[in-house]
Amino acid sequence: MSVSIVLEPNGQMKRVNLPADADTIPLTLDLLNAFGAEAHRIAPGVALWIDSCGQGLREVNMPATKLSVRYGGVWMPYYGPVLVCGIDEKGRSRDLTADQIRELLPHLLNL
C-alpha cells in the first residue's frame, strides 16, 4: 500500500495518490491550491510540501506544524493545505511506503 496525505488546517486528512513517474509539481500545486510550493523534509524520505507564496494569507495549519515539530523541526507555522509524501534523494515526490505510513500513523492520530 502506498499513499500520500493532504493535511487541512481544520485537521481533516485526505488520501491521495501521486503518479509514479510523472512531474508531481503541477499536481502538488493543484492539491495545495497554490502558485508555488516547497518541500520541507521532516524525516528520511518524508517531506511536507507547503504553499510558498500564500503564507500568512491563509489559515495556519496546526496539524502540519505539530507534525513537523514532532519530527524535530523548528516551530514554524505552515499555512493552508500541506501534502505529506515520500521524497527521494533527488527531491522527487512519491507516495509514502507502508513502513513510512506505519511510522507516521501514531503522530497523525494524535494531532
C-alpha positions as a LaTeX table, in Angstrom:
\begin{tabular}{lrrr}
\hline
Residue & $x$ (\AA) & $y$ (\AA) & $z$ (\AA) \\
\hline
Met1 & 0.00 & 0.00 & 0.00 \\
Ser2 & 1.28 & 3.47 & $-0.87$ \\
Val3 & $-0.45$ & 6.79 & $-0.39$ \\
Ser4 & 0.14 & 10.48 & 0.23 \\
Ile5 & $-1.88$ & 12.64 & 2.60 \\
Val6 & $-3.18$ & 16.19 & 2.37 \\
Leu7 & $-3.50$ & 17.71 & 5.85 \\
Glu8 & $-6.05$ & 20.52 & 6.01 \\
Pro9 & $-5.84$ & 23.35 & 8.58 \\
Asn10 & $-9.08$ & 22.09 & 10.19 \\
Gly11 & $-7.46$ & 18.71 & 10.95 \\
Gln12 & $-9.11$ & 16.79 & 8.12 \\
Met13 & $-6.90$ & 14.37 & 6.19 \\
Lys14 & $-7.43$ & 13.45 & 2.55 \\
Arg15 & $-5.80$ & 10.42 & 0.98 \\
Val16 & $-4.27$ & 10.98 & $-2.48$ \\
Asn17 & $-2.05$ & 9.01 & $-4.82$ \\
Leu18 & 0.83 & 10.61 & $-6.68$ \\
Pro19 & 1.73 & 9.34 & $-10.15$ \\
Ala20 & 4.76 & 7.05 & $-10.01$ \\
Asp21 & 6.76 & 8.61 & $-12.83$ \\
Ala22 & 5.17 & 11.99 & $-13.57$ \\
Asp23 & 6.25 & 15.50 & $-12.64$ \\
Thr24 & 4.42 & 15.97 & $-9.37$ \\
Ile25 & 4.90 & 19.75 & $-9.08$ \\
Pro26 & 1.75 & 20.67 & $-11.07$ \\
Leu27 & $-0.26$ & 18.10 & $-9.09$ \\
Thr28 & 1.18 & 19.39 & $-5.81$ \\
Leu29 & 0.25 & 22.97 & $-6.68$ \\
Asp30 & $-3.26$ & 21.83 & $-7.54$ \\
Leu31 & $-3.62$ & 19.85 & $-4.29$ \\
Leu32 & $-2.43$ & 22.83 & $-2.24$ \\
Asn33 & $-4.36$ & 25.36 & $-4.32$ \\
Ala34 & $-1.12$ & 27.33 & $-4.52$ \\
Phe35 & 1.03 & 29.20 & $-7.05$ \\
Gly36 & 4.29 & 27.98 & $-5.54$ \\
Ala37 & 5.35 & 25.16 & $-3.24$ \\
Glu38 & 8.44 & 23.97 & $-1.45$ \\
Ala39 & 9.30 & 20.72 & 0.28 \\
His40 & 10.41 & 20.53 & 3.90 \\
Arg41 & 11.96 & 17.17 & 4.79 \\
Ile42 & 10.83 & 16.01 & 8.23 \\
Ala43 & 12.35 & 12.52 & 8.21 \\
Pro44 & 14.47 & 10.45 & 5.84 \\
Gly45 & 12.37 & 10.01 & 2.72 \\
Val46 & 9.38 & 12.02 & 4.08 \\
Ala47 & 8.50 & 15.62 & 3.21 \\
Leu48 & 5.83 & 18.22 & 3.78 \\
Trp49 & 5.00 & 20.25 & 0.66 \\
Ile50 & 3.80 & 23.69 & 1.69 \\
Asp51 & 2.44 & 26.77 & $-0.07$ \\
Ser52 & 5.47 & 29.03 & $-0.55$ \\
Cys53 & 3.63 & 32.06 & $-1.93$ \\
Gly54 & 0.45 & 32.49 & 0.12 \\
Gln55 & 1.97 & 32.10 & 3.57 \\
Gly56 & 0.33 & 34.42 & 6.03 \\
Leu57 & $-2.68$ & 34.89 & 3.76 \\
Arg58 & $-4.18$ & 31.55 & 4.74 \\
Glu59 & $-5.21$ & 29.76 & 7.89 \\
Val60 & $-2.39$ & 28.29 & 10.00 \\
Asn61 & $-2.20$ & 24.53 & 9.56 \\
Met62 & $-1.58$ & 23.45 & 13.17 \\
Pro63 & $-1.69$ & 19.70 & 12.40 \\
Ala64 & 1.15 & 20.04 & 9.86 \\
Thr65 & 3.06 & 22.43 & 12.12 \\
Lys66 & 2.80 & 19.99 & 15.05 \\
Leu67 & 3.83 & 17.06 & 12.83 \\
Ser68 & 6.98 & 18.90 & 11.78 \\
Val69 & 7.86 & 19.73 & 15.40 \\
Arg70 & 7.32 & 16.10 & 16.48 \\
Tyr71 & 9.97 & 15.13 & 13.95 \\
Gly72 & 12.44 & 17.64 & 15.37 \\
Gly73 & 11.64 & 20.64 & 13.18 \\
Val74 & 11.83 & 24.19 & 14.41 \\
Trp75 & 8.41 & 25.59 & 15.33 \\
Met76 & 7.41 & 27.45 & 12.20 \\
Pro77 & 3.75 & 27.77 & 11.23 \\
Tyr78 & 2.64 & 26.24 & 7.96 \\
Tyr79 & $-0.34$ & 27.72 & 6.14 \\
Gly80 & $-3.15$ & 26.21 & 4.10 \\
Pro81 & $-3.24$ & 22.58 & 2.98 \\
Val82 & 0.01 & 20.61 & 3.33 \\
Leu83 & 0.97 & 17.49 & 1.35 \\
Val84 & 2.69 & 14.73 & 3.33 \\
Cys85 & 4.51 & 12.40 & 0.95 \\
Gly86 & 7.65 & 10.48 & 0.27 \\
Ile87 & 10.61 & 12.19 & $-1.35$ \\
Asp88 & 13.63 & 10.61 & $-2.95$ \\
Glu89 & 17.28 & 11.70 & $-2.87$ \\
Lys90 & 16.75 & 13.83 & $-6.00$ \\
Gly91 & 13.80 & 15.66 & $-4.43$ \\
Arg92 & 11.12 & 13.89 & $-6.47$ \\
Ser93 & 7.84 & 13.27 & $-4.68$ \\
Arg94 & 6.29 & 9.84 & $-4.39$ \\
Asp95 & 3.69 & 8.14 & $-2.26$ \\
Leu96 & 4.65 & 7.04 & 1.23 \\
Thr97 & 5.63 & 3.41 & 1.64 \\
Ala98 & 3.82 & 1.10 & 4.05 \\
Asp99 & 6.73 & 1.44 & 6.52 \\
Gln100 & 6.61 & 5.24 & 6.34 \\
Ile101 & 2.85 & 5.19 & 6.89 \\
Arg102 & 3.28 & 2.94 & 9.96 \\
Glu103 & 5.88 & 5.37 & 11.33 \\
Leu104 & 3.69 & 8.44 & 10.69 \\
Leu105 & 0.37 & 6.98 & 11.82 \\
Pro106 & 0.78 & 7.44 & 15.60 \\
His107 & 1.85 & 11.06 & 15.02 \\
Leu108 & $-1.05$ & 11.73 & 12.64 \\
Leu109 & $-3.62$ & 10.22 & 15.01 \\
Asn110 & $-2.50$ & 12.47 & 17.86 \\
Leu111 & $-2.59$ & 15.80 & 16.01 \\
\hline
\end{tabular}
